[in-house]
Amino acid sequence: MAEQVASPEVISMSAQQKTPLSTKELFWRDGFVGPLGMSVPRDLIDRVATRLDGMLGAHAPHPLYGRFSVRDWHLMDEEVMTLLTHPRIVDAVASILGPDLLLWRSKIFLKRPGEAPLGWHQEWGAFNGEEIGNDRPSLLPSEEAKNGIWNLTVWIALDDVTPEMGPLRFARGTHTHRFPIEMQPLVQSEFWHDPFLDTSSAKDLIARADDNSLVLDIRTDHIFQGVDRERISLEQVKYMLMQGLQNQVGAVTLGFDASEHEVVDVPMDAGTFVVFSERTMHGSSANASPRRRLAINARYTRADTVVYPFRETGERIDGSNLDISQHECVLVSGRAMTDRNVLRDTKAR
């Protein structure tokens, strides 16, 4: 079953009581809520989309991380920061998690024309990189929060997302059940994206492998060391890349059958957003359109959560293989509840 969730304020009615359900009530029932609207000019959305698309196309290195990354561009771009700290978003998250909130991470999502589905998956709150075989928790919840939900994701459409473009999809109510995962070869995992989809030359593939922009979160800058780059063919490059990735693993969800759940597809207008728990089984269908599907998500946690706790012991590399030495959290609502986090104001650098 597929349906679109709509209306920015009242999204559902209780069948028993015929009374509107609040954002908070809908979230706890379904594991997600939205799309919700916010009063942001379309030209701001378009400017952000143009800049982020240009950065992706150029495979630009991230100023914080020293190499290509789709993470945390809100710390570099004032208009991205404006979007992710919008009062409508903050109010929606605060209604669920409480008034004291940190914005601790963002991530750009580009689904290219012809790109395959993103498989069904959950994240149970640690963000430790288990999807690519790592185990380095990014979040340490407080004693008060550890038995509940301490993090939420907001997914903002930067393009109009029609049903054929691979919109977000959720299995309603699955945030209450943790499905097991198994590590399998990366190319068989839920998170595999075809690195050859929009690449037609050996030179381009090698350049993207060198700057680690070819396979998300996986370092590939070692694969073509010592190779004669003037003589190698495209097929040889593809073969070497796949050989270089053969020991990489990724998560595969076990025991989940979508036909046994109510699946909700969520087409969206540019500038609208969905709030969800990563515990809710989610994914996206293929982009069967000739247009890109560009979005950005942001992750908000309670202000009593310790972000990147391993940094306190001098470790710098997170579960996605990024050096987070210069990372900062943004207090978007309420009070800082612990002095263990590195905070900044809401202005991008």
C-alpha positions in Angstrom: 0.0 0.0 0.0 1.3 3.5 -0.8 0.0 6.8 0.1 1.1 10.4 0.3 1.0 12.2 3.7 0.0 15.8 3.3 -1.0 19.0 5.0 1.5 21.0 7.0 -0.5 21.3 10.2 -3.1 18.6 10.7 -2.1 15.4 8.9 -4.4 12.8 10.3 -7.6 12.3 12.1 -8.2 9.7 14.8 -10.7 7.3 13.4 -12.1 6.7 16.9 -12.2 10.2 18.2 -12.4 12.2 15.0 -10.0 14.7 16.5 -6.8 16.1 14.9 -3.6 14.4 15.8 -0.7 16.6 16.7 2.8 16.4 15.1 4.0 14.6 18.3 1.1 12.1 18.3 1.5 11.3 14.6 5.2 10.7 15.1 4.8 8.3 18.0 2.1 6.4 16.1 3.9 6.2 12.8 7.6 6.9 13.4 7.5 9.8 11.0 5.4 12.9 10.2 5.2 15.1 7.1 5.6 16.6 4.7 5.4 19.8 6.7 5.7 23.3 5.2 7.9 26.2 6.2 7.7 29.8 4.9 11.0 29.8 2.9 11.2 31.7 -0.4 11.5 29.4 -3.4 14.5 31.4 -4.7 16.4 30.6 -1.4 15.7 26.9 -2.0 16.8 27.2 -5.6 20.1 29.0 -4.7 21.0 26.4 -2.1 20.2 23.6 -4.6 22.3 25.2 -7.3 25.3 25.6 -5.0 25.1 22.1 -3.5 24.6 20.6 -7.0 27.7 22.5 -8.2 29.8 21.3 -5.3 28.7 17.7 -6.0 29.5 18.0 -9.7 32.9 19.5 -9.0 33.7 16.9 -6.3 34.9 19.8 -4.2 36.9 19.0 -1.1 35.1 19.8 2.2 36.9 22.6 4.1 36.3 20.8 7.4 37.3 17.4 6.3 40.0 17.9 3.8 38.4 15.7 1.2 35.1 15.3 -0.6 32.2 14.8 1.7 28.4 15.4 1.5 28.3 16.0 5.2 27.9 19.2 7.3 27.7 21.9 4.6 25.5 23.8 7.0 28.7 24.8 8.8 30.1 26.3 5.6 27.0 27.9 4.0 24.8 30.5 5.7 21.7 29.8 3.7 21.9 26.1 4.4 22.2 27.0 8.0 19.1 29.2 7.7 17.1 26.3 6.3 18.2 23.8 9.0 17.6 26.2 11.9 14.2 27.4 10.6 11.7 27.9 13.5 9.2 25.5 11.9 11.7 22.7 11.8 13.0 23.4 15.3 9.5 23.6 16.7 8.5 20.3 15.1 11.6 18.5 16.5 11.2 20.2 19.9 7.6 18.9 20.2 9.0 15.4 20.1 12.4 15.5 21.8 12.0 18.5 24.1 13.2 22.1 24.1 17.0 21.6 24.4 18.3 20.6 21.0 21.6 20.4 19.1 21.9 20.3 15.3 24.9 17.9 15.0 25.0 16.7 11.4 23.7 17.2 7.9 24.0 15.3 4.7 23.2 15.9 1.0 21.3 13.3 -0.9 21.4 13.3 -4.7 19.5 10.6 -6.5 20.5 10.8 -10.2 18.3 9.9 -13.1 18.2 6.1 -13.4 19.7 5.6 -9.9 18.5 2.4 -8.2 16.5 2.2 -5.0 18.0 2.7 -1.6 17.2 -0.5 0.4 15.1 -0.8 3.5 17.2 0.1 6.6 17.1 1.4 10.2 19.5 3.2 12.4 19.1 2.6 16.2 20.6 5.9 17.5 24.4 5.4 17.7 25.4 6.4 14.1 28.5 4.2 14.4 29.0 3.5 10.8 27.7 -0.1 11.0 26.2 0.3 7.5 29.7 0.0 6.2 31.1 -2.4 8.8 32.4 0.1 11.4 31.6 0.5 15.0 32.4 3.9 16.4 29.3 5.5 18.0 28.8 9.2 17.2 26.2 9.8 19.9 26.2 8.9 23.6 22.8 9.6 25.1 22.2 10.7 28.7 21.1 8.2 31.3 17.6 9.9 31.2 17.3 9.4 27.4 19.1 6.1 26.7 16.0 3.9 26.9 14.1 6.2 24.5 14.7 8.1 21.3 17.3 10.9 21.5 17.8 11.7 17.9 15.6 12.7 15.0 16.2 13.3 11.3 14.6 16.0 9.2 14.7 15.5 5.4 14.2 18.6 3.3 13.4 18.4 -0.4 15.4 20.9 -2.5 13.6 19.8 -5.7 10.0 18.9 -6.2 9.9 15.2 -5.7 7.3 13.4 -7.8 6.3 9.7 -7.3 8.6 8.5 -10.1 11.7 10.3 -8.7 12.3 7.9 -5.9 10.7 9.7 -2.9 11.3 8.7 0.7 9.3 5.7 1.8 8.5 4.5 5.3 7.1 1.3 6.8 4.6 2.8 9.2 5.1 1.9 12.9 8.3 0.0 12.5 10.2 2.3 14.9 9.1 0.0 17.7 10.9 -3.1 16.4 14.6 -3.5 15.7 15.3 -5.8 12.7 18.6 -7.6 12.7 21.3 -6.8 10.2 24.1 -8.9 8.6 27.3 -7.7 7.1 27.6 -8.8 3.5 29.8 -7.7 0.5 29.3 -3.9 0.0 27.9 -4.4 -3.5 25.1 -6.5 -2.0 24.2 -4.1 0.8 21.3 -1.7 1.2 23.7 1.2 0.7 25.4 0.3 -2.5 25.2 3.0 -5.2 26.5 2.3 -8.7 29.7 4.4 -9.0 29.7 4.0 -12.8 26.3 5.5 -13.4 27.3 8.9 -14.7 31.0 8.3 -15.4 32.3 7.5 -18.9 36.1 7.8 -18.8 38.9 6.1 -17.1 40.5 9.4 -16.2 37.3 10.6 -14.4 36.9 7.4 -12.5 40.5 7.5 -11.3 40.3 11.1 -10.3 37.1 10.5 -8.2 38.7 7.4 -6.6 41.7 9.6 -5.7 39.6 12.2 -4.0 37.3 9.6 -2.3 34.2 10.9 -4.0 33.3 7.7 -5.9 31.9 5.4 -3.2 30.3 7.3 -0.4 32.1 7.0 3.0 34.7 4.5 1.6 38.3 5.5 1.1 39.5 4.6 -2.4 42.5 6.9 -2.8 44.9 3.9 -2.5 43.5 1.8 -5.3 45.3 3.3 -8.3 48.6 4.2 -6.7 51.4 3.3 -9.1 49.1 2.7 -12.1 50.0 4.0 -15.5 47.1 6.4 -15.9 47.7 7.1 -19.5 47.5 3.5 -20.7 44.8 2.0 -18.5 41.4 1.3 -20.1 38.0 2.1 -18.7 37.2 -1.6 -18.3 40.5 -2.1 -16.5 39.8 0.8 -14.1 36.3 -0.7 -13.3 37.9 -4.1 -12.6 40.6 -2.6 -10.4 38.0 -0.6 -8.4 35.8 -3.6 -7.8 38.8 -5.6 -6.7 39.8 -2.8 -4.4 36.4 -2.9 -2.8 36.0 -6.7 -2.5 36.9 -6.7 1.2 34.4 -3.9 2.1 31.2 -4.9 3.7 27.8 -3.3 4.2 24.6 -3.9 6.2 21.8 -6.0 4.9 18.5 -6.0 6.8 17.1 -9.4 7.8 13.6 -10.5 8.5 11.8 -7.5 7.0 9.1 -8.1 4.4 7.6 -4.8 3.1 4.4 -6.6 2.0 3.7 -7.2 5.7 3.7 -3.5 6.5 1.9 -0.4 5.5 4.4 1.3 3.2 4.0 5.1 2.7 5.6 6.9 -0.2 6.2 10.6 0.4 6.3 12.8 -2.7 7.2 16.4 -1.6 7.3 19.9 -2.8 10.7 21.7 -2.7 11.0 23.4 0.7 8.9 21.0 2.6 10.3 18.5 5.1 9.7 15.2 6.9 10.6 14.4 10.5 11.4 10.8 11.3 13.2 8.5 13.6 15.9 6.5 11.9 14.5 3.5 13.8 11.6 3.6 11.4 12.3 1.3 8.4 12.9 3.6 5.5 14.4 3.8 2.0 13.5 5.1 -1.4 12.5 3.8 -4.8 14.5 4.2 -8.0 14.6 7.5 -9.8 12.7 6.6 -13.0 12.6 10.2 -14.2 15.0 12.2 -16.3 15.5 14.7 -13.4 17.8 14.7 -10.4 16.3 14.4 -6.9 18.3 16.7 -4.5 17.6 16.9 -0.8 19.4 17.6 2.4 18.8 16.0 5.8 19.7 17.3 9.2 20.1 15.4 12.5 19.0 16.8 15.8 19.7 15.4 19.2 18.8 16.2 22.8 21.3 18.7 24.2 22.2 16.3 27.0 23.7 13.9 24.3 27.5 13.8 23.9 28.4 14.1 20.2 31.5 12.2 19.1 32.4 11.0 22.6 35.5 9.3 21.2 37.0 12.7 20.6 37.6 13.0 24.3 40.1 10.2 24.1 42.0 11.8 21.3 40.5 9.8 18.5 39.4 11.8 15.4 38.0 9.5 12.8 34.3 8.7 12.9 32.3 5.7 11.7 32.1 7.2 8.2 35.9 7.6 7.9 35.9 11.4 8.3 38.2 13.4 10.5 35.8 15.3 12.8 38.5 17.4 14.6 37.0 20.6 13.5 33.4 19.6 13.8 31.0 21.8 15.9 27.4 21.3 17.1 24.9 24.1 16.8 22.5 24.8 19.7 19.3 25.5 17.9 16.9 25.6 20.9 17.0 25.9 24.7 20.1 25.3 26.8 23.4 23.4 26.5 22.9 20.5 28.9 26.5 19.2 29.0 29.9 20.9 28.7 31.3 17.8 26.8 30.2 19.1 23.3 32.0 21.5 21.0 29.5 24.3 20.3 29.3 27.3 17.9 26.9 29.9 17.1 24.5 29.6 14.1 26.6 31.5 11.6 28.3 29.5 8.9 32.0 30.0 8.5 
